[in-house]
Amino acid sequence: MHTCDVCIIGGGPSGYAAAMRAVDFGKRVILVEKERLGGAAIYNGALSSKTLWELSRDVRRLRVTERGYTVFDYRLDFPQIINVVNRAVQERHEQLAKQVDELAERICPERFRFIHGFGRLISPHDIEVTTPKGKELVRADYIVLATGSKPRRLPNVVIDEENIVTSDGIGNWKKFPDSLVILGAGVIGCEFASIFSNFGKTNVRLIDKADHILPFEDKDISDMVTENFIASGITIHRNASLESMSVDDDGRVNYTLRFKDGRIETHNVEKALISIGRVPAVEGLGAREIGLAMTDAGNFIVDADGRTNIPNIFAVGDLTADIMLVNVGELEGRHVIETIFGKNKKPLTYENISTIMFLIPEVSGVGMNEQRLTAQNIPYRVATFSYRYINRALAMRNVKGLYKIIVSDDDEMQLLGMRIVGEQSSSAIQAAALLIYMNKGIAELAELIHPHPSIVEGAQECVRMLLGKSVIKPQVFPGDLRCVRVRDGKATEINYFVDGSGIRA
């Protein structure tokens, strides 16, 4: 039997971060992983899909004809592109594996152990690990569950990971499909729609059960992405639910849709991607058997610090009902270790979590949006600023984008949220995340001297609009710039030329 201070089950982003933080504290640590270090975030998630997106964006630049040049001859080889993705994945895996090996064999072998095997809870302190060589027993003072998630499946659709696939199966394809339907218009579905549209080899269709894609985002953000999708040739089946999907005798995919107006349509494509979210990977974990409280969906019920109803067991990452993001999972993994060993001085907060959606173009965000504020009846002020008035965007000849900054409706103008749609949007988000974390207003952001020309200058001008001192005036360009106050669901234009308050009655 192996004994330790803390055993982490799962070597994805959450579990790996937890293990490394426990090492920092000099604790006896055992990390258990059944497959490959890094988890789905590397192999079939963030790293692999974003590498594919970066490659697709390179190709998209080759295909444009309005920039003063035309590329007539280039060749795309899907297996070679997948090889490039796999090399990126392998490089990251080797980094993680080397660190684990060094810790276990050279740096602190008396305190750190890695076990390649499947961990199953048999009591609040005991884990049975099935390895290629047999079973091992681990006893731990504390246990952190970090087994991640897997793609959600439909009971009436047979997924063969060849013709009808989840994100796990895309690497199995031998060529670009001539046509592809994607079920699910959330982040992942829209990202893969962007990727295959960028390459220009595939007719892409997106099934959206709502009346607009990215339903969790404000309509102006969704509308801009939709406009770019349609301009890129993506077909969006709006207000449609999937009735059936199957592979025909020719190996192609038939799918039938029922629309909210009663219409029924049947289509035929070469491949289909099911992208309807992910579910916690808890099969065989033994959690319910030892009395851990879980939802019907398989999420662990935890407190604000990730502690389950069994006090020495914590759950992090995709196992909880919080946001399924790598940075969130790592944050939670580190936080629970700091909580366990008394080093945690601040509560865990999600309000300043930055996000990037790799679309056409990329979308970055932090904090609250108008949709959430309206639902909670919180008054606010908001300014939007088009990329058309940013010199760097003009120089890039890519002005499809906008800045959106939301602040409290008071003299403090505390920063509540920011959204940016456009090239290099992620470069400007972190300053806003810091201000939200510090509960600061926007004055600091207005006074920063940004490099010129740069995309981040849009944030400064957007803030200046709210303060009534912008260089570009929204009254002159009302179609591209907006500055309003919202109370009780009613928007009122802020016009500093009207009176001192800036509010037009």
C-alpha positions in Angstrom: 0.0 0.0 0.0 1.2 3.5 -0.9 0.4 6.3 1.5 0.3 10.1 0.8 -1.0 13.4 2.0 -3.0 13.9 -1.2 -3.9 11.7 -4.1 -5.1 13.3 -7.3 -7.1 11.1 -9.7 -6.8 12.5 -13.2 -3.8 14.0 -15.0 -5.5 16.6 -17.1 -5.2 20.4 -16.6 -7.0 20.4 -13.2 -5.3 17.4 -11.8 -1.8 18.2 -13.0 -2.1 21.8 -11.7 -3.2 20.4 -8.3 -0.4 17.9 -8.1 2.3 20.6 -8.9 0.8 22.9 -6.3 1.0 20.2 -3.7 4.6 19.6 -4.6 5.2 23.3 -3.9 4.1 22.7 -0.4 6.4 19.8 0.2 3.6 17.3 0.6 3.6 13.6 -0.3 1.7 13.5 -3.6 0.4 10.6 -5.8 -0.9 11.5 -9.2 -3.0 8.8 -11.0 -3.8 9.0 -14.7 -5.4 6.2 -16.7 -4.4 7.4 -20.2 -2.1 10.3 -21.2 -1.0 13.2 -19.1 -2.6 16.4 -20.3 -6.1 15.0 -20.8 -8.6 16.0 -23.4 -7.4 19.6 -23.2 -4.3 18.5 -25.2 -5.4 15.6 -27.3 -9.0 16.3 -28.4 -9.6 19.7 -27.0 -8.0 23.1 -26.6 -4.5 22.5 -27.9 -5.3 20.2 -30.9 -8.4 22.2 -32.1 -6.6 25.6 -31.7 -3.6 24.3 -33.6 -6.0 23.2 -36.3 -7.6 26.7 -36.2 -4.3 28.5 -36.5 -3.4 26.4 -39.6 -6.8 27.0 -41.1 -6.4 30.8 -40.6 -3.1 30.6 -42.5 -4.9 29.0 -45.4 -7.7 31.6 -45.2 -5.2 34.3 -45.7 -4.0 32.6 -48.9 -7.5 32.5 -50.2 -8.4 36.2 -50.0 -8.2 38.3 -53.2 -8.9 41.8 -52.0 -5.5 42.5 -50.4 -3.6 43.3 -53.5 -2.3 39.8 -54.2 -3.7 36.5 -55.4 -2.3 33.1 -54.6 -3.0 30.8 -57.5 -1.3 27.6 -56.5 -1.2 25.8 -53.2 -1.9 22.3 -52.0 -3.7 21.1 -48.9 -3.0 17.7 -47.5 -5.4 16.8 -44.6 -3.2 13.9 -43.2 -0.2 16.2 -43.2 -2.2 18.9 -41.4 -3.3 16.4 -38.8 0.4 15.4 -38.4 1.3 19.0 -37.6 -1.5 19.1 -35.0 -0.2 15.8 -33.6 3.3 17.2 -33.3 2.1 20.1 -31.3 0.2 17.7 -29.0 3.2 15.5 -28.7 5.5 18.4 -27.7 3.3 19.4 -24.9 2.8 15.8 -23.7 6.6 15.3 -23.6 7.0 18.5 -21.5 4.4 17.3 -18.9 5.8 13.7 -18.9 9.4 14.9 -18.5 8.5 17.0 -15.4 6.6 14.1 -13.8 9.5 11.8 -14.5 12.1 14.2 -13.1 10.1 14.8 -9.9 9.5 11.1 -9.3 13.0 9.9 -10.2 15.4 12.7 -9.3 14.1 15.8 -7.7 11.8 14.5 -4.9 11.2 10.7 -5.3 10.4 10.4 -1.6 7.5 12.8 -2.0 6.1 12.4 -5.5 4.8 9.4 -7.3 3.0 8.9 -10.6 0.9 5.9 -11.3 -0.3 5.1 -14.8 -3.6 3.4 -14.1 -7.4 3.7 -13.5 -8.2 4.9 -10.0 -11.4 3.8 -8.2 -12.6 5.0 -4.8 -13.2 2.2 -2.3 -13.5 4.4 0.8 -13.1 8.1 1.6 -9.4 7.5 2.1 -8.6 4.5 -0.2 -8.1 4.2 -3.9 -7.7 1.1 -5.9 -5.6 1.7 -8.9 -5.6 -0.8 -11.8 -2.4 -0.7 -13.7 -1.0 -2.8 -16.6 0.9 -4.8 -14.0 -2.0 -5.4 -11.6 -3.8 -3.6 -8.8 -2.2 -1.2 -6.3 -3.8 0.4 -3.2 -3.3 4.0 -2.3 -4.3 5.5 1.1 -4.5 9.3 1.2 -5.4 11.9 3.8 -7.0 14.0 1.0 -8.3 13.1 -2.4 -8.8 15.4 -5.4 -11.0 14.1 -8.2 -10.1 15.5 -11.6 -11.2 12.9 -14.2 -12.4 15.5 -16.7 -15.2 15.0 -19.3 -16.1 13.3 -22.5 -18.2 14.4 -25.5 -22.0 14.2 -24.9 -23.7 11.7 -27.2 -27.3 11.3 -28.4 -29.2 8.0 -27.7 -30.7 7.9 -31.2 -27.5 8.6 -33.2 -24.8 6.0 -33.7 -21.4 7.6 -33.5 -18.8 5.5 -35.4 -16.0 8.2 -35.1 -15.5 7.8 -38.9 -18.6 9.2 -40.6 -20.5 10.5 -37.7 -17.9 11.8 -35.2 -17.3 13.7 -32.0 -14.3 16.0 -31.8 -12.4 12.8 -30.9 -12.8 11.4 -34.4 -11.8 14.2 -36.7 -8.2 13.0 -36.8 -9.4 9.7 -38.2 -10.4 11.3 -41.6 -8.1 10.8 -44.5 -9.1 13.9 -46.4 -11.2 17.1 -46.2 -14.9 16.1 -46.4 -16.7 17.8 -49.3 -19.5 18.6 -47.0 -19.9 18.6 -43.2 -22.9 19.2 -40.9 -22.2 20.2 -37.3 -24.9 19.6 -34.7 -24.6 22.3 -32.0 -24.0 26.0 -32.3 -22.2 26.6 -29.1 -18.5 27.4 -28.8 -17.0 24.1 -30.0 -19.5 23.7 -32.9 -18.9 27.2 -34.1 -15.1 26.8 -33.8 -15.1 23.7 -36.0 -17.4 25.5 -38.4 -14.8 28.3 -38.6 -11.9 25.8 -39.0 -13.4 23.9 -42.0 -14.7 27.0 -43.6 -11.3 28.6 -43.4 -9.7 25.7 -45.2 -12.1 26.3 -48.1 -12.5 22.6 -49.0 -15.7 21.8 -47.3 -19.3 23.0 -47.5 -20.1 23.6 -43.9 -23.6 23.5 -42.3 -24.5 24.3 -38.7 -27.6 23.1 -36.9 -28.8 25.6 -34.4 -31.9 24.8 -32.3 -32.2 28.5 -31.3 -32.8 31.6 -33.5 -29.2 32.7 -33.1 -25.9 31.0 -32.6 -23.8 31.4 -29.4 -27.1 31.8 -27.3 -25.2 32.7 -24.1 -23.7 35.8 -25.8 -25.3 39.2 -26.5 -27.2 39.4 -29.7 -24.8 42.0 -31.3 -21.9 39.6 -30.7 -23.8 36.7 -32.1 -25.0 38.7 -35.1 -21.5 39.8 -36.0 -20.2 36.2 -35.9 -23.2 35.1 -37.9 -22.7 37.7 -40.6 -19.1 36.6 -41.0 -20.1 32.9 -41.1 -22.6 33.6 -43.8 -20.1 35.7 -45.8 -17.7 32.7 -45.5 -20.3 30.3 -47.0 -21.5 28.6 -43.9 -25.1 27.5 -43.9 -27.0 27.9 -40.6 -30.1 25.8 -40.0 -31.8 28.1 -37.5 -34.6 27.0 -35.2 -34.0 23.4 -36.2 -34.0 20.2 -34.1 -32.4 16.9 -35.3 -35.1 14.3 -36.0 -32.7 11.6 -37.2 -29.1 11.0 -38.5 -27.7 7.8 -40.1 -25.1 6.6 -42.5 -26.4 5.4 -45.9 -25.1 2.5 -48.0 -22.6 4.9 -49.7 -21.0 5.8 -46.4 -22.6 9.3 -46.5 -24.7 10.9 -43.8 -28.4 11.5 -44.0 -30.0 13.9 -41.5 -33.5 15.1 -41.1 -34.5 18.4 -39.4 -37.7 19.6 -37.9 -38.1 23.4 -37.8 -40.1 25.4 -35.3 -42.5 26.4 -38.1 -43.3 22.7 -38.8 -41.1 22.2 -41.9 -39.2 19.0 -42.2 -36.1 18.8 -44.4 -33.7 15.9 -45.2 -30.1 16.5 -46.3 -27.1 14.4 -47.3 -23.5 15.2 -46.5 -20.2 13.4 -46.4 -19.5 13.7 -42.7 -21.2 14.8 -39.5 -19.8 16.2 -36.3 -21.8 16.0 -33.0 -20.9 18.9 -30.8 -23.5 19.3 -28.1 -21.3 19.7 -25.1 -19.4 17.4 -22.7 -20.4 15.3 -19.7 -18.3 14.4 -16.6 -16.2 11.3 -16.9 -17.2 9.4 -13.8 -17.9 5.8 -15.0 -16.2 3.3 -12.7 -14.9 6.0 -10.3 -16.8 4.6 -7.4 -18.1 8.0 -6.3 -21.7 7.2 -5.7 -20.8 3.9 -4.0 -18.9 5.7 -1.2 -21.7 8.2 -0.8 -20.4 11.3 -2.7 -23.3 13.7 -3.6 -23.8 14.1 -7.3 -26.3 15.6 -9.7 -28.3 13.5 -12.2 -25.9 14.8 -14.9 -22.9 13.4 -13.1 -21.5 16.6 -11.6 -20.2 16.6 -8.1 -22.0 18.9 -5.6 -19.2 21.0 -4.1 -18.9 24.1 -2.0 -17.2 27.4 -3.0 -13.8 25.7 -2.4 -14.5 22.5 -4.3 -15.1 20.4 -1.2 -17.7 17.6 -1.6 -20.0 16.3 1.1 -17.2 14.0 2.3 -14.8 16.7 3.8 -11.5 15.2 2.7 -12.6 14.7 -0.9 -12.5 17.6 -3.5 -13.7 17.8 -7.1 -12.4 20.2 -9.7 -12.5 21.0 -13.4 -15.1 19.5 -15.7 -16.5 17.4 -12.8 -18.2 20.4 -11.3 -21.0 22.5 -12.7 -18.7 25.5 -13.4 -17.3 26.6 -16.7 -15.5 23.8 -18.7 -12.3 25.7 -19.6 -8.6 24.8 -19.2 -7.8 28.0 -17.3 -10.8 27.5 -15.0 -9.8 23.9 -14.3 -6.2 24.8 -13.5 -7.4 27.6 -11.2 -9.7 25.2 -9.3 -6.9 22.6 -9.0 -4.5 25.0 -7.5 -7.2 26.5 -5.3 -8.3 23.2 -3.6 -4.7 22.4 -2.7 -4.2 25.8 -1.2 -7.5 25.3 0.7 -6.5 21.8 2.0 -3.1 22.9 3.3 -4.2 26.3 4.7 -2.5 28.5 2.2 -5.7 30.0 0.7 -6.4 33.5 1.6 -8.8 34.6 -1.1 -12.2 33.1 -2.2 -12.4 31.5 -5.7 -14.0 33.9 -8.1 -15.0 33.4 -11.8 -15.9 37.0 -12.6 -12.5 37.8 -14.1 -12.1 34.6 -16.1 -10.9 35.5 -19.6 -12.2 33.5 -22.6 -11.3 33.2 -26.3 -13.6 31.7 -29.0 -11.6 30.8 -32.1 -14.1 31.8 -34.7 -14.3 34.0 -37.8 -12.9 36.2 -36.3 -11.8 35.3 -32.8 -14.0 36.5 -29.9 -12.6 37.3 -26.5 -14.4 38.1 -23.3 -14.3 38.7 -19.6 -16.9 39.4 -16.9 -20.6 39.9 -17.4 -22.5 40.7 -20.6 -25.7 42.6 -21.2 -27.8 39.5 -21.2 -26.8 38.5 -17.7 -27.1 42.1 -16.3 -30.6 42.5 -17.9 -31.7 39.1 -16.4 -30.6 40.3 -13.0 -32.1 43.8 -13.5 -28.7 45.5 -12.8 -28.4 49.0 -14.3 -25.3 49.6 -16.5 -23.6 51.7 -19.1 -22.2 50.2 -22.3 -20.1 51.5 -25.2 -19.3 49.7 -28.4 -16.5 50.8 -30.8 -16.0 49.4 -34.3 -12.7 48.1 -35.6 -13.2 50.6 -38.5 -11.7 53.3 -36.4 -8.6 51.4 -35.2 -5.5 52.2 -37.3 -4.0 48.8 -36.8 -7.2 47.2 -38.1 -7.2 49.5 -41.1 -3.5 48.6 -41.8 -4.4 44.9 -41.6 -7.3 45.5 -44.0 -9.6 43.7 -41.6 -12.1 46.0 -40.0 -14.8 43.4 -39.1 -14.9 43.7 -35.4 -15.9 45.6 -32.3 -15.0 46.5 -28.8 -17.7 46.4 -26.1 -17.2 47.6 -22.6 -19.8 47.5 -19.8 -19.6 49.5 -16.6 -21.7 50.2 -13.5 -24.3 52.9 -13.9 -22.7 55.3 -11.3 -19.9 57.8 -10.9 -17.4 54.9 -10.2 -18.0 53.3 -13.5 -16.7 50.0 -12.2 -15.7 47.7 -15.0 -18.3 44.8 -15.2 -17.4 43.1 -18.5 -15.7 43.4 -21.9 -16.2 41.6 -25.2 -14.1 42.0 -28.3 -14.8 40.5 -31.7 -12.0 40.8 -34.2 -8.4 40.0 -35.1 -6.0 39.9 -32.1 -8.9 40.4 -29.7 -7.2 38.3 -27.0 -4.4 40.8 -26.8 -6.6 43.4 -25.1 -8.6 41.3 -22.6 -6.2 40.8 -19.7 -6.1 44.4 -18.6 -9.8 44.3 -18.2 -9.6 41.1 -16.3 -7.2 42.7 -13.8 -9.5 45.7 -13.3 -12.5 43.4 -12.7 -10.5 41.4 -10.2 -9.4 44.6 -8.4 -13.0 46.0 -8.5 -11.6 49.1 -10.2 -13.2 51.6 -12.5 -12.3 52.4 -16.0 -10.2 55.6 -15.4 -6.9 53.7 -15.3 -7.7 52.1 -18.6 -8.4 55.5 -20.2 -5.0 56.9 -19.1 -2.8 54.0 -20.3 -0.5 54.9 -23.2 -0.9 52.0 -25.7 1.6 51.1 -28.4 0.6 52.6 -31.8 -0.7 51.3 -34.0 -2.2 48.4 -32.1 -5.6 46.7 -31.7 -5.6 47.5 -27.9 -6.1 51.2 -28.7 -9.8 50.3 -29.3 -10.2 49.6 -25.6 -8.9 53.0 -24.7 -11.2 54.8 -27.1 -14.2 52.7 -26.0 -13.5 53.8 -22.4 -13.1 57.4 -23.4 -16.6 57.3 -25.0 -18.0 56.3 -21.6 -16.1 59.2 -19.9 -17.2 61.7 -22.5 -13.7 62.4 -23.9 -13.3 60.2 -27.0 -11.3 61.3 -30.0 -13.9 59.7 -32.3 -17.4 60.9 -31.4 -20.3 58.4 -31.4 -22.7 61.2 -32.4 -20.8 61.5 -35.7 -20.7 57.7 -36.5 -23.9 56.3 -34.8 -24.0 53.2 -37.0 -20.6 52.1 -35.7 -20.3 53.5 -32.2 -22.8 53.3 -29.4 -22.8 54.7 -25.9 -25.9 54.1 -23.8 -27.2 53.8 -20.3 -29.6 50.8 -19.5 -32.1 50.8 -16.6 -35.1 48.6 -16.3 -34.4 47.2 -19.7 -34.7 50.7 -21.3 -31.6 52.1 -23.2 -31.0 55.9 -23.1 -28.3 57.5 -25.3 -25.4 59.1 -23.5 -24.6 62.3 -25.4 -22.1 64.6 -23.7 -23.1 67.4 -26.0 -26.6 67.6 -24.5 -25.8 68.4 -20.8 -23.2 67.7 -18.1 -24.7 64.4 -17.2 -24.3 63.1 -20.7 -27.7 61.4 -20.5 -30.2 62.3 -23.2 -33.7 62.3 -21.6 
